[in-house]
Amino acid sequence: MDRVSRVREAFGENFDVPRGYLDTAAIGVPFARAADTLVDAVHMWRAGSMQVGDFDDDIAVARNAWAQLVGACQSDVATGTSVSQLVGLVASSVPDGTKVLTVRNEFTSVTFPFVAQQHRGVTVTESTFPDLIPQVCEHDLVAISAVQSADGTVMDLDELHVAAGEAGALVLVDVSQAAGWLPLQLDWAHFVVGAGYKWLLTPRGAAWMALHPDVLSGVVPQVANWSGAQDMWSSLYGLPLRLSDEARRLDASPVWFAQRGAAVSLSWVAGLDLTAVRKHCVELADATLVGLGRQPQRSAIISLDLPAHTADRLVHAGATVSTRAGRTRLSFHLYNTMDDVDLVLKALR
């Protein structure tokens, strides 16, 4: 069993990633420079040489980079701590009786916040992928992941854009399993939400949501706090409520270390040629499928239905994978190579 970390160079950065690490869909591995930045921040904290305002630039830089990754304006992006927290802002703000459409077995951070509003008559209907688009016209809001966490299915977002536009339905897209490897241009979507600790290689505790200007005023700032104020440092005490006019009025109080790591990681990822990143990731995933006698899927995430003893062979060979929805999930990012593919094929053959 080979679990020794080996420095790999990918797209100009170094990664201390072990051979067979195929679990980015669960936890991304930071490049050395990003990890070192976080270590330096911990040393500053330990030495008492850190001030609260030191993180303001990090928050702004990360917000701007995330906006670039999804095709939004920085002023339209709110920052939070998790996908469910941000989706919860939307779910608690939709009108009573809102009809929400999603796909079967969608990640629950996307759906649970809406189901939790059922006391207001909010309903959530699950559909199969083939039946989703025809049902859009019967619903008020579609909540879906750009790429499915369980098996890597990629949503046809262009088709959804057209269908939602014709039906007048709102669209919420979770890009947690897409942003970082899949080029995105989602300025048309009403809500675009995503976590950073997977494909964007940030520490856990940072997430973002882009809101179309048409819907911002309708979202209630349920977690209103000083960091969402028009002037943060003059809004620490006392009334009245004085929030920003921009999307950051919805900001949760930031997790500082996560934002510092995000400022480095997101800026780097946003500057990459994501078409090349997508090609790299998909070719590795498809090479694995073809090597196992299966059809290519054109996604960075693949899901294999393996007996338990066969899946165990992957772990014993040194692979890091996940079990999701009863299947073995493998995910390939920019730091993976054909060496990882070979490890999987050798173990499963």
C-alpha positions in Angstrom: 0.0 0.0 0.0 1.6 3.2 -1.2 0.6 6.3 0.7 3.8 8.3 0.3 3.2 11.9 -0.7 5.0 12.9 -3.9 5.5 16.5 -5.0 3.6 16.9 -8.3 3.8 20.0 -10.5 0.5 20.9 -12.1 -0.3 24.1 -14.0 2.7 25.9 -12.4 2.1 25.0 -8.8 3.5 22.2 -6.5 1.2 19.7 -4.8 2.2 17.3 -2.0 -0.4 14.8 -3.1 -0.1 11.1 -2.5 -0.4 8.6 -5.4 -3.9 7.5 -5.9 -5.6 10.5 -4.3 -8.9 10.5 -6.2 -11.2 12.2 -3.7 -11.3 15.8 -4.6 -15.1 15.7 -4.8 -14.9 15.3 -1.0 -11.8 17.3 -0.1 -9.4 19.1 -2.4 -5.7 19.1 -1.8 -4.1 22.6 -1.7 -1.0 23.6 -3.6 2.0 24.2 -1.4 1.9 28.0 -1.7 -1.7 28.1 -0.5 -1.1 25.8 2.4 2.0 27.7 3.4 0.0 30.9 3.5 -2.4 29.3 5.9 0.4 28.0 8.1 1.9 31.5 8.2 -1.5 32.9 9.4 -1.6 30.3 12.2 1.9 31.4 13.3 0.8 35.0 13.3 -2.3 34.1 15.4 -0.1 32.1 17.8 2.3 35.0 18.2 -0.5 37.6 18.8 0.5 39.6 15.8 -2.8 39.5 14.0 -5.5 42.2 13.7 -9.2 41.7 12.8 -8.9 44.0 9.8 -6.0 42.0 8.3 -8.5 39.8 6.6 -10.5 42.4 4.8 -8.4 42.2 1.6 -8.6 38.4 1.6 -12.4 38.5 1.7 -12.5 41.0 -1.2 -9.9 39.1 -3.3 -11.7 35.8 -2.8 -15.1 37.3 -3.6 -13.8 38.8 -6.8 -12.1 35.6 -7.9 -15.2 33.5 -7.3 -17.3 36.0 -9.3 -14.9 35.5 -12.2 -15.2 31.7 -12.0 -19.0 31.8 -12.4 -19.3 34.8 -14.7 -20.8 37.2 -12.1 -19.9 40.7 -10.9 -18.1 41.1 -7.6 -20.9 43.3 -6.3 -23.4 40.5 -6.9 -21.6 38.0 -4.7 -22.3 37.2 -1.0 -19.9 35.2 1.1 -20.9 32.6 3.6 -19.7 29.5 5.4 -21.4 26.6 3.6 -23.8 25.9 0.7 -26.7 25.0 3.0 -26.4 28.3 4.9 -26.5 30.3 1.7 -29.3 28.2 0.1 -31.2 28.7 3.4 -31.3 32.4 2.8 -33.1 31.8 -0.5 -35.4 29.1 0.9 -36.5 31.3 3.8 -37.2 34.2 1.4 -39.3 32.5 -1.3 -43.1 33.1 -1.1 -45.4 30.8 0.7 -46.5 27.9 -1.6 -43.4 28.1 -3.8 -43.1 24.9 -6.0 -39.5 23.8 -6.2 -38.2 21.3 -8.8 -35.0 19.2 -8.4 -33.5 15.9 -9.5 -33.7 12.7 -7.6 -30.9 12.1 -5.1 -29.7 15.7 -5.4 -27.2 16.7 -2.7 -29.2 17.6 0.4 -27.6 21.0 1.1 -29.5 22.1 -2.1 -32.8 20.6 -1.2 -33.1 20.3 2.6 -33.3 24.1 3.1 -36.4 24.2 0.9 -38.0 21.2 2.5 -37.6 22.8 5.9 -40.0 25.5 4.6 -42.8 23.0 4.1 -44.8 24.6 7.0 -45.2 27.6 4.6 -46.6 25.4 1.8 -43.2 25.2 0.0 -43.0 21.9 -1.9 -40.0 20.1 -3.4 -40.6 17.7 -6.3 -37.9 15.2 -7.4 -37.5 14.4 -11.1 -35.4 12.1 -13.2 -32.9 13.9 -15.5 -34.8 13.1 -18.7 -38.1 14.4 -17.2 -36.6 17.6 -15.6 -36.8 20.0 -18.4 -40.4 19.2 -19.4 -41.5 19.8 -15.8 -39.8 23.2 -15.4 -43.0 25.0 -16.6 -45.0 23.6 -13.7 -42.7 25.0 -11.0 -41.6 28.3 -9.6 -37.9 27.5 -8.9 -35.4 24.9 -10.1 -32.7 23.9 -7.6 -30.0 21.7 -9.0 -26.2 21.0 -9.0 -24.3 21.8 -12.2 -22.5 18.4 -11.6 -24.0 15.7 -9.4 -22.0 14.9 -6.3 -22.9 11.2 -6.3 -22.0 10.2 -9.8 -20.7 13.1 -11.8 -23.7 13.7 -14.1 -23.3 17.0 -15.8 -26.4 19.2 -16.1 -27.1 20.7 -19.5 -27.3 24.3 -18.2 -27.9 25.8 -21.6 -31.1 23.7 -21.9 -32.1 24.7 -18.4 -31.5 28.4 -19.2 -33.9 28.2 -22.1 -36.6 26.2 -20.3 -36.5 28.4 -17.2 -36.6 31.6 -19.3 -39.7 30.4 -21.2 -41.5 29.3 -18.0 -40.5 32.4 -15.9 -39.0 30.1 -13.3 -36.1 31.0 -11.0 -33.0 28.9 -11.1 -30.6 28.1 -8.3 -27.4 26.2 -9.4 -24.9 24.6 -7.0 -21.4 24.6 -8.5 -19.6 23.0 -5.7 -18.7 20.0 -7.9 -18.1 22.0 -11.0 -16.3 25.3 -10.3 -12.6 24.7 -10.5 -12.6 22.2 -13.4 -15.6 23.1 -15.5 -15.7 26.5 -17.3 -18.9 28.3 -16.2 -20.8 31.4 -17.4 -23.9 31.7 -15.2 -24.7 35.4 -15.2 -28.2 34.4 -16.3 -29.0 32.2 -13.2 -30.8 33.8 -10.3 -28.7 32.1 -7.6 -25.3 30.5 -8.1 -23.9 28.9 -4.9 -20.8 26.9 -4.2 -18.3 25.7 -1.5 -14.6 26.2 -1.9 -13.0 23.2 -0.2 -13.4 20.8 -3.0 -12.3 21.7 -6.6 -11.3 25.2 -5.6 -8.8 23.9 -3.0 -9.7 26.3 -0.1 -10.0 25.5 3.6 -13.5 24.5 4.7 -15.5 27.4 6.0 -15.8 29.5 2.9 -18.7 29.5 0.4 -20.2 32.1 -2.0 -23.4 32.9 -3.7 -23.9 35.1 -6.8 -27.4 36.7 -7.0 -28.9 38.2 -10.1 -29.7 41.9 -9.5 -33.4 41.2 -10.1 -33.7 39.0 -7.0 -31.3 40.5 -4.5 -33.9 42.8 -2.9 -36.2 39.8 -2.3 -33.7 37.8 -0.2 -34.0 38.5 3.5 -30.6 39.0 5.3 -31.4 36.4 8.0 -27.9 36.5 9.3 -27.5 40.3 9.2 -24.3 41.3 11.0 -21.6 43.9 11.0 -19.7 42.3 8.1 -22.6 43.0 5.7 -22.9 46.7 6.7 -22.3 49.5 4.3 -19.3 50.6 6.4 -18.2 47.6 8.5 -16.0 49.3 11.0 -18.5 52.0 11.9 -21.4 49.5 12.3 -20.2 47.4 15.2 -22.7 48.9 17.7 -26.2 50.3 17.8 -29.1 50.8 15.5 -30.4 51.5 12.9 -29.9 48.6 10.5 -27.4 49.8 7.9 -26.5 47.1 5.4 -24.7 47.4 2.1 -26.8 47.9 -1.0 -24.7 45.2 -2.7 -25.0 41.4 -2.3 -22.5 41.4 0.6 -25.5 42.6 2.7 -26.1 38.9 2.9 -22.6 38.0 4.1 -22.2 35.7 7.1 -19.5 36.7 9.5 -16.4 35.4 7.8 -14.2 32.5 8.8 -10.9 34.4 8.6 -8.4 31.6 8.0 -10.7 30.0 5.3 -10.9 33.4 3.5 -7.1 33.8 3.6 -6.6 30.4 2.0 -9.4 31.2 -0.5 -7.8 34.4 -1.5 -4.7 32.5 -2.7 -6.4 29.4 -4.1 -9.3 31.1 -5.9 -7.1 33.8 -7.5 -4.9 31.0 -8.9 -7.8 28.9 -10.2 -9.6 31.8 -11.7 -6.5 32.6 -13.7 -6.2 29.2 -15.3 -7.3 28.1 -18.7 -10.3 26.1 -17.4 -10.9 24.5 -20.8 -7.5 22.9 -20.5 -8.2 21.9 -16.9 -11.5 20.3 -18.0 -9.7 18.4 -20.8 -7.1 17.1 -18.3 -9.6 15.9 -15.7 -12.1 14.4 -18.1 -9.4 12.6 -20.1 -8.2 10.9 -16.9 -11.7 9.9 -15.8 -12.7 8.6 -19.2 -9.4 6.7 -19.5 -10.3 4.9 -16.3 -13.8 4.0 -17.6 -12.5 2.8 -21.0 -9.8 0.8 -19.3 -12.6 -1.0 -17.3 -14.6 -1.6 -20.5 -17.1 1.1 -19.8 -18.4 4.1 -21.8 -16.8 7.5 -21.3 -18.9 10.0 -19.3 -17.2 13.4 -20.0 -17.1 14.3 -16.3 -14.3 14.7 -13.8 -16.3 12.5 -11.4 -17.1 8.8 -12.1 -19.1 6.3 -10.1 -18.5 2.5 -10.1 -20.8 -0.2 -8.9 -18.3 -2.5 -7.3 -18.7 -5.4 -4.9 -17.3 -4.6 -1.4 -14.3 -6.9 -1.8 -13.4 -5.3 -5.2 -13.6 -1.8 -3.8 -11.4 -2.9 -1.0 -8.7 -3.7 -3.5 -8.6 -0.1 -4.5 -7.9 1.0 -0.9 -5.3 -1.7 -0.4 -3.6 -0.5 -3.6 -3.2 2.9 -2.1 -6.2 4.8 -3.6 -8.2 7.4 -1.7 -11.8 7.2 -2.9 -15.3 7.7 -1.5 -18.5 5.7 -1.2 -21.5 7.7 -2.3 -25.1 6.4 -2.8 -23.8 2.8 -2.4 -21.2 3.1 -5.2 -17.5 3.9 -5.4 -16.8 7.4 -6.4 -13.5 8.6 -8.0 -12.7 12.2 -8.9 -9.9 13.5 -11.0 -8.5 17.0 -10.6 -5.6 18.9 -12.2 -3.0 17.3 -9.9 -3.9 13.8 -11.0 -2.0 11.9 -13.7 -2.1 8.7 -15.7 -0.2 7.1 -12.8 -3.4 7.4 -10.7 -5.4 5.8 -13.6 -2.9 3.0 -13.8 -3.1 2.3 -10.1 -6.9 2.0 -10.4 -6.8 -0.2 -13.4 -4.2 -2.5 -12.0 -6.1 -2.9 -8.7 -9.5 -3.6 -10.4 -8.1 -6.0 -13.1 
